[in-house]
């Protein structure tokens, strides 16, 4: 499912226009990104938790040349599915 398909589904289920659904989705993603930039967690009970973790610097290998390269440390977004979400996938 891509963004356009998700917007269609939200609009249909909520009984709103596609424009309103798009604005709601954009607002949600902006709020999550803003919270993660501040190193906060976003927890949606029954769905899951978005958080930021630090990935340490490490050595990697260029697959074309085989040369060893240094991969710098960075922050990455992480999602942990909630219990209710996980049980619905079975």
ABEGO torsion letter per residue (X at the ends): XBAAAAAAAAAAAAGBBAAAAAAAAAAAAAAAAAAAAAGBBBBBBGAEBBBBBBBBBBBBBBAAAGBBBBBBBBBBBBBBBBAAAAAAAX
